[in-house]
Structure formats: C-alpha cells, structure tokens
C-alpha cells in the first residue's frame, strides 16, 4: 500500500470528513502520477508535437462516463496494463499539473482496478483547482 492508499482508506472510513479528504487532495496534488497513453509511431509523435499534443492519454468508460486513468506508481500502471503493456506508453506528471490541464467536465480515476482506487468527478476536480489557486 502507498501513502495515498492509506489516506484514501482513511477518508472512506471517516465517510469523507473534510480534513481527511483534504489530505487525499494534498497528496494527489504533490504526487508524481503515471498516465497511460497511446503508443505512437515516430511520424505520429512528430505530428503530435507540432500540434502541441505530445501524447494521447487513454481513457476508460464506466457507467457512461469517461475517466482519464492515472496511477501513483509505475508498478500499478504495469499491473493494470498486463499483457498490453508493450502496446502503450506512459508519461509522468505532477498531480498539480495534471489537475491544471484537465477540462471542466473531466473525470479522473486514480489507481483503477486496485482496492483503494479513487474517482475524481468534475466537482472534485474543481475543488482541487481551487486548492491550487490558493497555494
């Protein structure tokens, strides 16, 4: 288990007490996150760089919502990817930078497929952006 796992478990156990939720938010904003993305050919990479989109993140659909996947360790990303790991790439990004880059209707999923995965719907993303503006 990671520090973020422990914080998420505590927040769930306390039914989302504000101080416990804040600790999760702070940890996510400070963490280096691993985001799976489409593996591109050299030509696709060049075109993407020129277009200002250096990667194409992977999304998962759950209950008619699309979630940007992220993991707090590369090992978790590898576990999630399984046999398709050689078919994808990933990039590393600070949680604060990822949150800043997300659109208003974005959903983020941290550690998909693990016991303590966490979904961040648009209202929580907005809250994270407020925290960033205050810091």
C-alpha positions in Angstrom: 0.0 0.0 0.0 1.1 3.5 -0.7 0.7 6.7 1.3 -2.2 7.7 -1.0 -3.9 4.3 -0.4 -3.7 4.9 3.3 -5.2 8.4 3.0 -8.0 7.2 0.7 -8.8 4.3 3.0 -8.9 6.7 6.0 -11.2 9.2 4.1 -13.6 6.4 3.1 -13.6 5.1 6.6 -14.5 8.5 8.0 -17.2 9.0 5.3 -15.2 11.8 3.7 -14.6 14.1 6.7 -13.2 17.3 5.3 -9.8 17.0 6.9 -9.4 13.5 5.6 -10.5 14.5 2.1 -8.1 17.4 2.2 -5.2 15.1 3.0 -6.1 13.0 -0.1 -6.3 16.1 -2.2 -2.9 17.4 -1.0 -1.2 14.0 -1.5 -2.6 13.7 -5.1 -1.5 17.3 -6.0 2.0 16.6 -4.8 2.4 13.1 -6.2 4.0 12.1 -9.5 1.3 10.3 -11.4 1.8 7.8 -14.2 -0.7 8.3 -17.1 -1.0 5.6 -19.8 -1.1 6.9 -23.3 -1.3 5.6 -26.9 1.9 4.3 -28.3 2.7 6.3 -31.3 4.9 5.8 -34.4 7.8 8.3 -34.9 5.7 10.1 -37.5 2.7 10.3 -35.2 4.9 11.7 -32.4 6.3 14.4 -34.7 2.8 15.4 -35.8 1.6 15.4 -32.2 4.5 17.5 -31.1 3.8 20.0 -33.9 0.1 20.1 -32.9 1.1 20.7 -29.2 -0.4 17.4 -28.1 2.7 15.3 -27.3 0.6 12.3 -26.0 -2.8 10.8 -26.4 -3.9 9.7 -22.9 -6.0 6.5 -22.5 -9.5 6.7 -21.1 -11.8 4.1 -19.6 -15.5 4.1 -19.7 -17.6 3.3 -16.6 -21.3 4.0 -16.3 -21.4 6.1 -19.4 -18.6 8.4 -18.0 -15.1 8.6 -19.5 -12.2 8.7 -17.0 -8.6 9.7 -17.6 -6.5 6.9 -16.0 -3.7 7.7 -13.6 -1.6 5.6 -11.2 0.5 6.6 -8.2 3.2 4.1 -9.1 4.6 2.7 -12.4 4.1 -0.8 -11.0 0.4 -0.2 -10.7 0.2 1.0 -14.3 2.1 -2.1 -15.4 -0.3 -4.3 -13.4 -3.3 -2.6 -14.9 -1.8 -2.8 -18.4 -0.9 -6.5 -18.1 -0.2 -8.1 -21.5 -0.9 -4.9 -23.4 1.9 -3.0 -21.7 4.1 -3.3 -24.7 1.4 -1.6 -26.8 1.1 1.5 -24.6 3.4 4.2 -23.3 3.1 6.5 -20.3 4.1 9.9 -19.2 4.8 11.1 -15.7 3.3 14.3 -14.4 2.8 16.1 -11.1 -0.7 15.7 -9.9 -1.0 19.5 -9.7 0.0 19.9 -13.3 -2.4 17.2 -14.4 -5.3 18.8 -12.5 -4.5 22.2 -14.0 -4.6 20.6 -17.5 -8.0 18.9 -17.1 -11.1 20.4 -18.6 -14.2 21.4 -16.6 -16.1 18.1 -17.4 -13.1 15.8 -16.9 -13.3 12.7 -14.7 -10.0 11.4 -13.2 -9.5 7.9 -12.0 -6.6 7.2 -9.7 -5.3 3.6 -9.4 -8.1 2.0 -11.5 -8.5 -1.7 -10.6 -7.0 -1.5 -7.2 -8.7 -1.8 -3.8 -8.4 1.9 -3.0 -9.0 3.4 -6.4 -10.4 6.9 -6.3 -12.7 8.6 -8.8 -12.5 12.4 -9.1 -15.6 13.7 -10.8 -15.8 17.3 -12.2 -16.8 18.8 -8.9 -13.8 17.4 -7.1 -11.5 18.4 -9.9 -12.9 22.0 -9.5 -12.2 21.8 -5.8 -8.6 20.7 -6.5 -8.2 23.6 -8.8 -9.4 26.0 -6.1 -6.8 24.5 -3.7 -4.1 25.1 -6.3 -5.2 28.7 -6.8 -4.9 29.3 -3.1 -1.4 27.8 -2.8 
